[in-house]
Amino acid sequence: LIYFVFHFFSLLLCHVQLKTNFFMENLHFTPEDFADYASSYISKEFLSTVANFEGFRESAYKCPSGVSTIGFGHTSRICTEKYGLKVTLDIAKATLHEDLLNVFSSITSIFPSFPLLPECYRNMLIDLGFNCGTSNFSKNYTELHCYVAKFIAIFSKKHNVLSSTCDNLLLIVLRYSYSDGRFLTGLQRRRYHYVKHCILWHEKNGYLK
């Protein structure tokens, strides 16, 4: 009897935890939720966008790629070492800003003129680096590195940016809709969101003729 009672409450606790995580993962965040965490290159609008794509999880879990994750897509061991297996919403917000700022710095160290890009392009590439790792911008990944370098070089010098250059870069970004070889509609939706904003920017501003 004691065994069955213990088993019942264990299942109940597990069920409550799953529902709690599911609920928190589906919270909707607005830019005002991140007003206290924004900075010059990481806007509150961008923070809320990334937060909504990632979802908030107060407990550590495994992402589709099998990486231990907590908060808003935070994957380093620092968070769990500092705060254990759970994290508060405020700490997760601050950590997300720090993570995105680190990605911005990493991409800028590879492409010094990266800050000169329009915000829509910066956001798209920072989100890609945060979601997939900044190693994707290194020379080991020649295709992405090549097109990002070419686009930044042309744009930073205010030379004519051909539509084909933009299209090739955006198409490469759209390819990052897979995790461990599996196509994920959530990732595709995420990539399309940023690509759409870049296309709208060009419709408004043209191609720097």
C-alpha positions in Angstrom: 0.0 0.0 0.0 2.8 2.4 0.9 4.5 1.6 -2.5 1.3 2.4 -4.4 0.7 5.6 -2.5 4.3 6.7 -3.1 4.0 5.8 -6.8 0.8 7.7 -7.1 2.2 10.9 -5.6 5.3 10.6 -7.7 3.2 10.4 -10.8 1.1 13.3 -9.6 4.2 15.4 -8.9 5.6 14.6 -12.3 2.4 15.6 -14.0 2.2 18.9 -12.1 5.8 19.6 -13.1 5.2 18.9 -16.7 2.1 21.1 -16.7 4.1 23.9 -15.0 6.9 23.7 -17.5 4.5 23.5 -20.4 2.7 26.6 -19.1 5.8 28.6 -18.6 7.1 27.6 -22.0 4.0 29.0 -23.6 4.0 32.4 -21.8 3.8 35.3 -24.2 6.3 38.1 -23.6 6.1 41.7 -24.8 8.9 44.2 -25.3 7.9 46.0 -22.1 8.7 42.8 -20.2 12.4 43.4 -21.2 12.5 47.1 -20.9 15.0 46.9 -18.0 17.3 44.5 -19.8 17.8 46.1 -23.2 21.0 47.8 -24.4 22.2 49.6 -27.5 22.5 46.6 -29.8 20.1 44.3 -28.0 16.7 45.9 -28.1 13.7 45.0 -25.9 11.8 44.1 -29.0 14.5 41.6 -30.0 14.7 40.2 -26.5 11.0 39.5 -26.4 11.1 37.9 -29.9 13.9 35.5 -28.9 12.2 34.8 -25.5 8.9 33.9 -27.3 10.7 31.6 -29.8 12.7 29.9 -27.0 10.0 29.7 -24.3 10.8 30.0 -20.6 11.6 26.9 -18.6 12.4 27.3 -15.0 13.8 23.7 -14.8 16.7 22.3 -16.7 15.7 20.1 -19.7 17.2 18.6 -22.8 16.6 20.5 -26.1 15.9 18.6 -29.4 19.7 18.3 -29.9 20.2 16.7 -26.4 21.8 19.8 -24.9 21.1 20.7 -21.2 19.1 23.9 -21.3 17.4 26.2 -18.8 15.6 29.6 -18.8 15.4 31.1 -22.3 17.6 28.6 -24.2 20.6 29.0 -21.9 23.0 26.1 -22.4 26.2 26.8 -20.5 26.9 25.1 -17.2 27.3 28.4 -15.4 23.6 28.8 -14.8 23.1 25.4 -13.2 26.3 25.7 -11.2 25.1 29.1 -9.8 21.4 28.5 -9.4 20.9 24.7 -9.3 18.3 23.0 -11.5 15.9 25.9 -11.4 16.1 29.6 -12.4 13.8 32.6 -11.8 12.2 34.6 -14.6 14.2 37.7 -13.7 17.5 35.9 -13.7 16.6 34.2 -17.0 15.8 37.6 -18.6 19.2 39.0 -17.5 20.9 35.8 -18.7 19.2 36.0 -22.1 20.5 39.6 -22.6 24.0 38.5 -21.5 23.9 35.5 -23.9 22.8 37.6 -26.9 25.4 40.3 -26.1 28.1 37.6 -26.0 26.9 36.3 -29.4 27.0 39.9 -30.7 30.6 40.3 -29.5 31.6 36.9 -30.9 30.3 37.7 -34.4 31.8 41.2 -34.2 35.2 39.6 -33.4 34.9 37.7 -36.7 33.4 40.5 -38.7 34.4 43.9 -37.2 31.9 45.8 -39.3 29.0 43.7 -38.2 27.5 46.5 -36.0 27.1 48.7 -39.1 24.4 46.3 -40.5 20.7 47.2 -40.3 19.1 46.0 -37.1 17.0 43.4 -38.9 20.2 41.7 -40.3 22.0 42.0 -36.9 19.0 40.4 -35.1 18.7 37.6 -37.7 22.4 36.7 -37.4 22.6 37.1 -33.6 19.6 34.8 -33.2 21.2 32.3 -35.5 24.4 32.4 -33.5 22.5 32.1 -30.2 20.3 29.2 -31.5 23.0 27.3 -33.4 26.3 28.5 -32.1 28.7 31.2 -33.2 31.1 28.5 -34.6 28.8 28.5 -37.7 30.3 31.9 -38.6 33.8 30.7 -38.5 35.8 29.9 -41.7 35.2 26.2 -41.1 31.7 26.8 -42.3 32.8 28.4 -45.5 29.4 29.0 -47.2 27.7 31.0 -44.3 31.0 32.7 -43.5 31.6 33.6 -47.1 28.2 35.2 -47.7 28.1 37.0 -44.4 31.6 38.4 -45.0 30.7 39.5 -48.5 27.5 41.1 -47.5 29.1 43.0 -44.6 32.0 44.1 -46.7 29.8 45.6 -49.4 27.3 47.1 -47.0 29.9 48.7 -44.7 31.5 50.5 -47.6 28.1 51.7 -48.9 28.6 50.1 -52.2 25.8 48.7 -54.3 24.3 45.6 -52.6 22.9 43.3 -55.3 19.7 41.6 -54.6 21.4 38.2 -55.4 23.9 38.8 -52.6 21.0 39.3 -50.1 19.0 36.5 -51.5 21.9 34.0 -51.2 22.5 35.0 -47.5 18.8 34.7 -46.6 18.5 31.4 -48.3 21.5 30.0 -46.4 19.9 31.2 -43.1 16.7 29.4 -44.0 18.6 26.2 -44.3 19.2 26.3 -40.5 15.8 24.7 -39.9 17.2 21.3 -38.8 18.3 19.9 -35.5 20.4 16.7 -35.5 19.3 16.1 -39.1 15.6 16.5 -38.2 13.5 19.2 -39.9 11.7 21.3 -37.2 8.8 23.6 -38.2 9.5 25.7 -35.2 13.0 26.5 -36.4 11.7 27.2 -39.9 9.1 29.6 -38.5 11.9 31.3 -36.5 14.1 31.7 -39.6 11.3 33.0 -41.7 10.4 35.6 -39.1 13.8 37.3 -39.4 14.1 36.8 -43.2 10.8 38.5 -43.6 11.9 41.6 -41.7 15.1 41.7 -43.9 13.0 41.5 -47.1 10.7 44.3 -45.8 13.7 46.4 -45.0 14.9 46.1 -48.6 11.4 46.9 -50.0 11.6 50.1 -48.0 15.3 51.0 -48.5 16.2 49.3 -51.7 19.7 47.9 -52.2 22.0 50.9 -51.6 22.4 52.0 -55.2 
